Amino acid sequence: MSAGSGPVKALGSPSVMLSPFIGSVWKAARVTWVAATSYLGPILIRGHQLGGPGAVGFGEGRSPYDELQLLAPGSNTPSVPGQGRAWLSFTRVRGPGCYAYQVDGSSFSTVIVFRAAG
């Protein structure tokens, strides 16, 4: 199952299970992004809490990045049957709630809504 309707999707359900992130007030969930074999361009992912002030961050540092830029697939990425490139990432939020990613590419823009729990 994947979340999203465009050429770039988040694998899994539209819910993520949050875990504490050592050394940070932000919580985190692992997310695998996949791109269709037909899409080879760059990808920019940003996010925000729906109906609230919460931000969505990305990465592993004490303070997350505001956006996730995906170009070539990362090393040690999973092989996803029927898909092209894949990336492993961390989505970071400060608490449970409803959030949305805005996923932009050179030929598309889509929104993926997800629920953060835990």
N, C-alpha and C positions, 0 to 999 in steps of 0.2 A: 504494500500500500504506500502511496506517496501523497503528500499534501501540495496542492497547487495545480493550476491548469495550463501553465505556459511551458516553454521548452526547458525551464529550470525548476526543479522541485526539491522539496525537503523529504527525504525518505522517512517513513514511519507514519504514525497517526497525527492528527492535528493537535495533539497534546504532548507536552514535554514534562518530564518529571525533574524537578529542580533538586540540586544537591548543594550543600555549602561549598564555597570556594575558599580554600585555605588562604588566609591573609587578606581577605576582602569582605566588604559588606554585601557584595553582589553574590547571587546564587547562579548556578550554571547547569546547563544540560548539553549533552553531546548531540550534534545534528550533522547528518550526512546530506550534502547537497549533490544532486546529479543533474547533468545537462543532457538533453537529447543528442543523439549522434549528428543530427542536422544543424545544431547550433554550435558554432566554434568561436564566437565572439566573447568579449569581456562581460563580466557580471558584477553588478553593484547591488549590495543588499543592505537596507537600513530598516529600522523598526521603531515602534512606539506602542505604548499601552493604549487600548481602545477605551475611551471614556475616562481617562485618568492621566496623571502627569508622568507616569513611569516611562523610562527610556528602555530601549533594548541595546545591549552592547555585544561585542564580539571579541574573542581572543582569550588569552591565558594570563595576561598581566594583572597586577593588583587593581588597576583601573582599566576597564575594557575600552576598545576602540568604538567609535560611533558608527562605523560602517565596516562591511566586509567586502573586500575586492577579490574576485576570483578570476584568475587568468588561466595559466596552465594547471593541470591537476597536480595536487600535492603528492609528495612521496608517500609510499605505503598506503595509498588509498584503496578502498575496497573495489573489487570488480563487481559491477552491477549489470546483470544480463539485460540486453536490449537498450542500454544507455551508453552514452559517450563518456565524457569526463566525470570525475567524482572528486569531492573534497570532504574532509572531516573538519568540523569546526565546533566551537563552543558558542552557544547563545547564552547571554548573561542578562538577568533582570534582578531587581531588588526584592521582588516578592511575587506571590501568586496573582493571577488575573488573566484577563483576555488581552492579547497583543496581536500585532500584525507586522509582517515583513512586507516591505516594498522591494520587489526584485526587478531590476532594470537591466536590460541588455541593449545592444545596438539596434535591435529590430523589435523589441517588445518591452512592455512594462506590465507587471501583474502584482496583485496583493494576495498574500497568504495569511489567513487568520489562524492563530493557534492559542491554546490555553496552557498556561504555566501552572503547575500544581506542585505542592510539596512544601 
